[in-house]
Amino acid sequence: MGNEKDKNDKKFFTKQSEDFSKWYTDVILQGDLAEYSAVKGCMVIKPYGYAIWENLRDDLNNRIKDVGVQNCYFPMFIPKHFMDKEAEHVEGFAPEAAVVTHGGGEKLEEPLIIRPTSETIIGDSFSRWVHSYRDLPLKINQWANIVRWEKRTRLFLRTTEFLWQEGHSCHADFEDAERETIKILKLYKEFDREILSVPVLTGQKSESEKFKGAYKTLATEALAKDLKSIQAGTSHNLGQNFAKAFDIKYLDVNNQQQYVYNVSWGVSTRLVGTLIVVHGDDKGLVLPPKVAPHQIVVVPIYKNDEQRSEILNKLSNIVKSIKDKKIRVLLDDRDNLSPGYKFNEWELKGVPLRLEFGPKDMEKNQFVAVRRDTAEKKFYSVPEFIENAEKILDEIQIGIYDKAKTFMESNIHEAKTIDELVEIMETKGGMVKCLWSGDPKVEEIIQEKTKATNRMLEMDDDGNVIETSGTCIGGEKPAKYTAYFAKAY
Amino acid sequence: MGNEKDKNDKKFFTKQSEDFSKWYTDVILQGDLAEYSAVKGCMVIKPYGYAIWENLRDDLNNRIKDVGVQNCYFPMFIPKHFMDKEAEHVEGFAPEAAVVTHGGGEKLEEPLIIRPTSETIIGDSFSRWVHSYRDLPLKINQWANIVRWEKRTRLFLRTTEFLWQEGHSCHADFEDAERETIKILKLYKEFDREILSVPVLTGQKSESEKFKGAYKTLATEALAKDLKSIQAGTSHNLGQNFAKAFDIKYLDVNNQQQYVYNVSWGVSTRLVGTLIVVHGDDKGLVLPPKVAPHQIVVVPIYKNDEQRSEILNKLSNIVKSIKDKKIRVLLDDRDNLSPGYKFNEWELKGVPLRLEFGPKDMEKNQFVAVRRDTAEKKFYSVPEFIENAEKILDEIQIGIYDKAKTFMESNIHEAKTIDELVEIMETKGGMVKCLWSGDPKVEEIIQEKTKATNRMLEMDDDGNVIETSGTCIGGEKPAKYTAYFAKAY
């Protein structure tokens, strides 16, 4: 086992503008979100990081239930021969597999794979659960840990073990599966906007980038501050690939046996990493209020014990009034730390709003309120603040989204030729929008020259790729798609 | 891999009184709570079973947070040498280990154990998190999957993979660790009573039954309808065993290095099995309202399409009023099934209250309400029912608890000699209360003669075993403890 845990060093804090990659790790370690563990590739999610995950998970879980999906739990062990049943699937996932060969002191007859995704073991259950058209559509979801062996660890973004939700459904026909695939993609997009304040592009993956075993893959992609694209969620129309591999059949209204069509979809703890790279700045994290463990932190300022007790006394009532509005507010009454130290700490941890309250403020019955996202400082009378607290947090939530949206839009460039694309990637970075024939050779050339990969093909609201005319960026063939290329996480 | 999934047969339903063990499996399979999977020892938790788990988990999670414990997530892989650090611990868990030997296509330098419990990997993090007395107490919890290889599968009660929560804390001194150990045991006991309607005895485990690596183990034990004892939750004072193995030290107020004292505690999906064996009857499950996926089911009764549409129309408004009270109510409007079929199905699934509503009831604006736990039938005017719905459910919640408590109390018998104990176990079963010297030979003799094991030693409210006088049930030595013996799950 490697000594990754020796990297849990909290002495340094790098500026984002100096070294994005180091900044990213420093923010996570110093912000107490996560740490490297004794097991290479696996992270420990600490209370502050886990609270962010819980907040976003609980909201997403409600959205998933609201569209008629039921939660379940499937074994994390997958018999090796299950993986082998879908040829493309095993080819895609076998190289990343963690394999259990011994259990209960004995060598197993057949090795078990720890789930890298659960289409196979769930497909086996579906074959027992689906009998008639009356059983369709059948929609389930599980929140679970997943293992895909990684050579290089990036906390939250690339870990051997991660947490996710995976939705799986069975449909009577292709069209219903298509509708579900796009419905979930839209659910993700709304969730990204409303809860994470993350703007995303949605589109279809090219053949080379789609899920191994899928008929087609749709995805949401966000743009990080270092101008790399980051895949935030995926929704796959699996066609009948797994239905045929696992014999998932139903009797239709005419009493004929038919294979079902499957859909699967997922987002993971990578969303926490996405939040960080999309919103963070030189001072650290910037958290949208809806996911922030503490939405407001109150820092008392005083010179002596007498002032301290007076101020804390007054604040405890005020904080209670804010709590009564179901706002997650923390009174930072630690006595061994200076206000300046606390300001830095809560800025690093991305708390959306800081309230300062000193002797003068107590006299005037007011707060100094400092927004994390804009550094804007504003005075509020205490009753005015309490009345408007939710509104102020909503403004921050939207403000963070708008800023990220402007950033993303201003970093999408168009290119007509590969030379233009190369120049954009070298001088500006970001996403390049262009026409493409669909020829994989063009993807390869672009990747060789720029490290950028095809992120998606533009599609319409029904989830169909928009066919275009014109000339492919590769120069030779007529174009078929509008495609986005970018360096990616 | 075994063919356990061939056991997923739903044709038969055995009466509890005929074959308890078979009844148990039938209820789970036919009630759609869970099924056997393609992987021996691992179950699939289906939507209905998972909803029960979610309900109890969410409530317990709130209770855990309310006592100042924060959620985290630790890797499921444990380096083999971590397990070896605590001698008793590795001896206890190594025989049940699932071992990962290959990852990412290569043989691992050191095998990884899938967590059978996480004291070791969490201890490693604690050694980085604890520096000063100011960091103590430190209390965390995780909800996670666990693997302990099982030779024989019992859905929910004994599975190779199961879900649980495990709390872990660090304390400055032994006394604070003791207080925490007993506090959590009381939290479990209250949760068992208020949410699961399960009465439990609490006490300390004997040396032979305690957690491997603990200084002492406290436990809650319930009594199943087949008169076997079932361990529902455990809380361990680990002393300094893991602190010394993982070097978890802090600087005390006098600037001296000290080892911390650890506590750990957990409950699992076994609680779902506990619910079943404590409350179930010949007709199937009996669910307490607080955990029931559907607290109320409404069955419309009609003779033709016209009646159907009239009745459903009326019911949809009524059901909305019930839902507005945050009651989980289901209107069973399936048209292809008879009311009688539905009655049986919802009785099997343990729905606490069934409302029947036919043409006559519509005329009189009334419901026929049938309690699952008592089979009591009662008429309510619709407005009366809506007004009292929560109260009625609370009465059922308490009624189920009282019934189980009476059952448990009437099945605790006292014995003065081993012969008396043997006779009780042969003729009545249940729990036997007796005096015991603490000599493990007496435990062995009792187990050989009756298969009963020592379930616990009686303790006081502070978690200390109550020392008694008198003669040991073994006859030879003076007694030290009051002990409970029973056959156990």
Interface residues (C-beta under 8 A of the other chain):
Chain A: M1 K5 N8 E35 S37 A38 V39 C42 M43 V44 I45 K46 P47 Y50 A51 W53 E54 Q70 N71 C72 Y73 F74 P75 M76 F77 I78 P79 F82 A94 P95 E96 A97 A98 V99 V100 T101 H102 G103 G104 G105 E109 E110 P111 L112 I114 I121 D124 S125 R128 R134 I140 A144 N145 W149 E150 K151 T160 E161 L163 N336
Chain B: M1 K5 N8 E35 S37 A38 V39 C42 M43 V44 I45 K46 P47 Y50 A51 W53 E54 Q70 N71 C72 Y73 F74 P75 M76 F77 I78 P79 F82 A94 P95 E96 A97 A98 V99 V100 T101 H102 G103 G104 G105 E109 E110 P111 L112 I114 I121 D124 S125 R128 R134 I140 A144 N145 W149 E150 K151 T160 E161 L163 N336
